[in-house]
């Protein structure tokens, strides 16, 4: 056996021993990683189930930002099975649930560990008109979102000084509402009621009396402009003689008068 053959055999032996050592090391590393993962998982499960981190009832849910909705009503809108770890609460899902409710525009939820608590900050829609529809009695915000009155525990104040009522509002009128509401606010003639109960004749109740506009159209702005030019009408025609103002054709406005009462026959 030559020296080169002896050196090669020794080298192969050392390589085999090195490989066996590396395999044993990898095996131990795998065992340690598994044990560490089990320990970490167990620790996390223990932490999650720690009694001090449990939401046990609604009193641990803090509500902020609400002005019109009661705290109790907002808590009732949540679907939470108690007790629940503060870490297990699906805050994103809870926020989405609340944001689907008509009175609520935005929701932000934070967790607190000690003491266990979640804080729900809400931004409410501001009703600008009282309204009736086939769905019942409620309110409208500036975007035409219908808010049933049942969400509130009492009659609520409107967001504007102008006390406006809408009759016969339905979902198909929402895009029209977005268009006409700013025009109503800017009208020099005060408008106190919008009546949509007859789709073929939109009726306004104003300080000059009842106004018939016909079906809603892109002439609404012009119709209000014509109405503004009629502000001196009460000085020319006694208000008690006026049945309604006909602005269905704003180019030819008309004043419809009540019939003259027949004189009583002399006895």
Buried (B, 14 or more C-beta within 10 A) or exposed (E): EEEEEEEEEEEEEEEEEEEEEEEEEEEEEEEEEEEEEEEEEEEEEEEEEBEEBBBEEBEBBEBEBBEBBBBEBBBEBBEBEEBBBBBEBEBEEBBEBBEEBBBBBEBEBEBEEEEBBBBBBBBBBBBBBBBBBEEEEBBBBBEBBBBBBEBBEEEBEBBBEBEBBBBBBEEEBBEBBEEBBEBBEEBEBEBEBBBBEEEEBBBBBBEBBBBBBBEBEEBBEEBBBBBEEBEEBEEEBEEEEBEBBBBBEBEEBEBEEEEEEEEEEEE
